């Protein structure tokens, strides 16, 4: 694995109960529209961004938005795996996400091991036709349809960068 540089708040273990492990961290960060810190695609969220009626709570959790990562062990299978639904919680800083993993399950154990290495961040996704974006990159509307655990989040403050 490449060297990782901590840049933000990687997904971390929040609670352990036997083989069940709750992991979580920021899924997206709210910015001040007067001086936004844009993500790697030039976008940003504010508290006024519409994230859907439940702000992603209960949507599917995927690995890397369902795309295999070249050279990764079991990449195709991991990309196809559906993790338990996410739990989201709104905060002053942004949207927090968590999911309970069962380490007895192969792919959930693989993800848990990556979390232990501080190698994953959260990334939200939507359907492109539902997005409304201001000229400056403010995401006015981004109804969350899935949340992914990924080593490459578009928002560096929700994970790590190689």
Rosetta blueprint (number, residue, H / E / L):
1 X L
2 X L
3 X L
4 X L
5 X E
6 X E
7 X E
8 X E
9 X L
10 X L
11 X L
12 X E
13 X E
14 X E
15 X E
16 X E
17 X E
18 X L
19 X L
20 X E
21 X E
22 X E
23 X E
24 X E
25 X E
26 X E
27 X E
28 X E
29 X E
30 X E
31 X L
32 X L
33 X L
34 X L
35 X L
36 X L
37 X L
38 X L
39 X L
40 X L
41 X L
42 X L
43 X L
44 X E
45 X E
46 X L
47 X L
48 X L
49 X L
50 X E
51 X L
52 X L
53 X L
54 X L
55 X L
56 X L
57 X L
58 X L
59 X L
60 X E
61 X E
62 X E
63 X E
64 X H
65 X H
66 X H
67 X L
68 X L
69 X L
70 X L
71 X L
72 X L
73 X L
74 X L
75 X H
76 X H
77 X H
78 X H
79 X H
80 X H
81 X L
82 X L
83 X E
84 X L
85 X L
86 X L
87 X E
88 X E
89 X E
90 X E
91 X L
92 X L
93 X L
94 X E
95 X E
96 X E
97 X E
98 X E
99 X E
100 X E
101 X E
102 X E
103 X L
104 X L
105 X L
106 X H
107 X H
108 X H
109 X H
110 X H
111 X H
112 X H
113 X H
114 X H
115 X H
116 X H
117 X L
118 X L
119 X L
120 X L
121 X E
122 X E
123 X E
124 X E
125 X E
126 X L
127 X L
128 X H
129 X H
130 X H
131 X L
132 X E
133 X E
134 X L
135 X L
136 X L
137 X L
138 X E
139 X E
140 X E
141 X E
142 X L
143 X L
144 X L
145 X L
146 X E
147 X E
148 X E
149 X E
150 X E
151 X L
152 X L
153 X L
154 X L
155 X L
156 X L
157 X L
158 X E
159 X E
160 X E
161 X E
162 X L
